[in-house]
Amino acid sequence: MAVQPEGTPCWADAMFADLEGAKSFYGDVLGWTFGESSSEFGNYTQAYADGKAVAAVVPPMPGQEGHSAWCLYLASPDAEATAAKIRDNGGETLMDPMQVGEFGTMLLARDPSGVVFGVWQAGSHEGFEAQGVPGAFCWAEVFTREPEKSDAFFPAVFPYTMVKMEDEHVDFRMFNLGDKTVMGRMKMGEEFPPEVPPYLNVYFTVADCDAAVAKATERGGVLRFGPMTMPFGRFAALTDPQGAAFSVIDVNTTEGEIPTTTPVS
């Protein structure tokens, strides 16, 4: 797989205090297998779907124990330049660009509305080896209570154009790279308790949404929303036993018409 265009979601990982518990949970729910932990890089452990690298899990660094969360990385040809753009547009870098051996360079950042995300400048590790197949990343959405901040920030940092979904019931926009939609943005409503911070929600593909939900809840996960069928697939929002939010989607089970969209200038 070639290095992805700037702004493309290209990798996802999460810190878990109970690494073996996370591996067991996601192995059951998403069918992941796991590679050897890399002690040189803090026991970073890659997850595989059908032999293809699709994500990673890692124990927390000292001082970062606590709430687990998935982090989505957006591709950059120059992490230092992207870090400068993040700061210039009201965001903050939580971890300045750091080279990870020959694999690439990473940084962690937060947008002005509080959404945490990563940036990845690929070296030998170019990111997802598979997408849109069972167990692999499929989609992501910025969930924010201050959409105007995220809407101004992300297209200023990355080469996105934006379209608005014409639906009076939701405030939803999509970030495009050329003619390809790469990420969504949803305004958080009253269904989100005040203690839930803004976040970037990652969707993993499953063959059967209801079966994945049953397995997740059986293993101690919490169903937050769904399952619900929409024009893009049947999906559900979950929280894993260690508190990390994620969604599952069966893209082959669809219902309804694709909503119309209009460009946002």
N, C-alpha and C positions, 0 to 999 in steps of 0.2 A: 504494500500500500504506500503510495507516494505521500510526501508531506502535505498536510491539508492547507487549503487557503486560509489566510488570516481571518480569525474570528470563528472558524469552524469548531464546534465541540469535538475534542479529539481524545479525551481521556477522563476517567473518573476514579477516585479512590476515597477511602474513608478510614479514620482512626477508630479502633475498638480496643477498649480495656481488656475485654475477653476475646482475644483473637481466635482461639479455637472455637469458641461459641459462635462467632460470626461466620467462620468457615463452615461450620456444621449447618447453621441456619440457611445461608445462601446456597450452599451445596444442595440442600433439600428443596428450597423454593425455586431456585433458578437453574439447578442442574450444574452448578459450577464445580470444576475441579481446580486444584491449587498447585502451583509450582513450589519449589524450595524457597524458604525464607532467606533473604539476602542480609546476613548479619552486618555486612559492610555498610548497608543503607538502612539501618534501624529495623531489621527484620521485615522489610517491605516484601509482600507476598502477592504475586500476580494470580488473578483468577482467569480461568479458561472456560470457554463454551465450545464444545466440540473441537478442542485442541487449539482454538484461537484466543489470544489474549484480549480480554474484554473489560478488565477493571483490576483494582488491587486493594488489599487491606493491609493495615499496618498498626502496630501498637502505638499508643500516644507517646509523644516525646515528653521528657520530664517537664512538669509544670503545666502540661496541656491535658491532664486527665480530666474527664468530665463528660459532657454531652457529645455523643457521636453524631456525625453528620457526613453525608456524601458531598464531595467537592468535585465540581465539573471544571475541567480545564479547557480553555479556548486557545486555539493555535495562534502563534505569533512568529514572524520571521526574525524578530529582534526584541527579546524580553526587556532589555534596558529601555528601548524606545517606547514600548508599550507601558512600562512602569511610569515613564515621564508623562505620557498622555493620561494615564489614570489620575495622577496627581494634579495635572493641569485642568482636569475636568471635574474636580470636586470629590474624586474618590481617594482612597488611601491604600497604601501598600502595607499589608500586615506582615509580609515576609519579602524582603527585597530579592531581586533575581539571584538565584543560587544554582551553580552548575552541579548536576548530579552525574558525576563520572562522565563517561562517554555518551550517556543516554540522552542528555539534553539539559536545558536550563528551565527552572520553574520559578514562579512567584505566586504569592497569595495576595488577594486584594479584596476590597469591599467597596461597593458602589455607594453613591451618596444617600441611598435609601436604606442601606444596611445589608444588602445582599452580598454574601461572600462567594468568591469564585477564584479559580486558578488560571494561570497562563502558562502555556508550555511551548518552548522553542525546541523543536525536535533536533536530536542528534541521531544516535543509532536507534533510539526508541521513537517511532513515528506516531504512536498512539494506538487506537483501537485497531485490532487485526480483523474484526468483523463487526457489523452493525445490522440491526433489523432482523436478526435471526434469533431463535430462542436462546435466552440467556445473555444476549448482547444489548448494549445501549441502543436506544431507538430515538429518543426525543428528550427535550428539556424545556422547562418553563421558569422564568423569573417570577417569583411570587413576591409582591411588594405592596405595601400600604400607601406608598407615595409614587404612583406610576409616572408622574411627570418627571421625576428625578431620574428614574431608570431610563425613560424614553429619551431624555436628552443625553444621558451619559454614554450608553452603549454604542449608539451610532457615531458618537464623537471619538471614541477610543478605537472602535473597529469599523471596517468599511461596510456597515449595514445600511440598507434602506428598510423602511418600515411600512407595513400595511395594517390596516385596522379591520377587524372582523365586524361585519354589520349585524350585530345582535344586541337588541336593547336590554337584554338581561345580564350581559357580562361586559366588562371592560377588558377586552383581549386584543393584543396586537402581536404581530409576528415580525421577526428580524430576518431579512433576506440577504443573501450574498449572490448578486446577479439574479438569476431566476430561481435560485434554490432557497427554500425556507429552512433555516437552521435552528431556530429557537423561538419560543413563545414568551409572552409577558402577560401575566394575569394580575389584576388588582385583587388583593386580599379583601374579602368581605367579612361580615359578622360571623360567618361560620368558622373563622379562625379565632381561637381564644387569644386574648391580648398578650399572653405570655409566649405565643409562638412567634419567633422573630421572622423577618423576611428571609427568604432562602431561594436557592436554585434547585428546583425539583427535577430529579432524573427519572426517566422511564426506562425500564428494562423489558425486552420482548419476551413473551411467554406463548406457548402453544395453546393454552387454555387458561383464561383469566380466573375463572371460578375455582379451578383446581389449584392454581397458585395461591389464591386467597385462602382456601381451606387449609393448605399445607402451612402457610405463613401463620395463620391464627392458631393452628394446632401446635406450632412450635413457639408460641409466645409473642408473636407479632400482633399488632393492633390494627384493625381495619378502620380507616378514617373516612373513606368515601367510596361508594360504589359497592359492587361492580355496576358499571353503567356502559351502555352501548351508544356510540356516537358515530358520525360519518368516518372517523379516522380509526375506529377500532373499539373493542370492549376493554375498559380499563378500571383500575381500582387504585386508591391511594392508601398506603400502609406505613406503619412505623415498626421498625424491627425491635427485637427485645432489648437492645441497648440504646434505643431512642433515635435512631437515624431514619429520617423520612425518605421514602422512595415510592415509585409507582410501577405497576406492571400493566402491560397492554398486549392484547391479542389483536394484531393489525388485520387479521383475516376475517374477523367478525365485525361487520359494520352495519350501521342503520342510519337512514336519513340522508339528506342532501348536503353536500359540502357547502358551508355558508359562503356568501359573497364577501369579497374584501375590496377595500379601496386604499390607494396609496396615501401615505401621510407625508406631507412635504416638510 
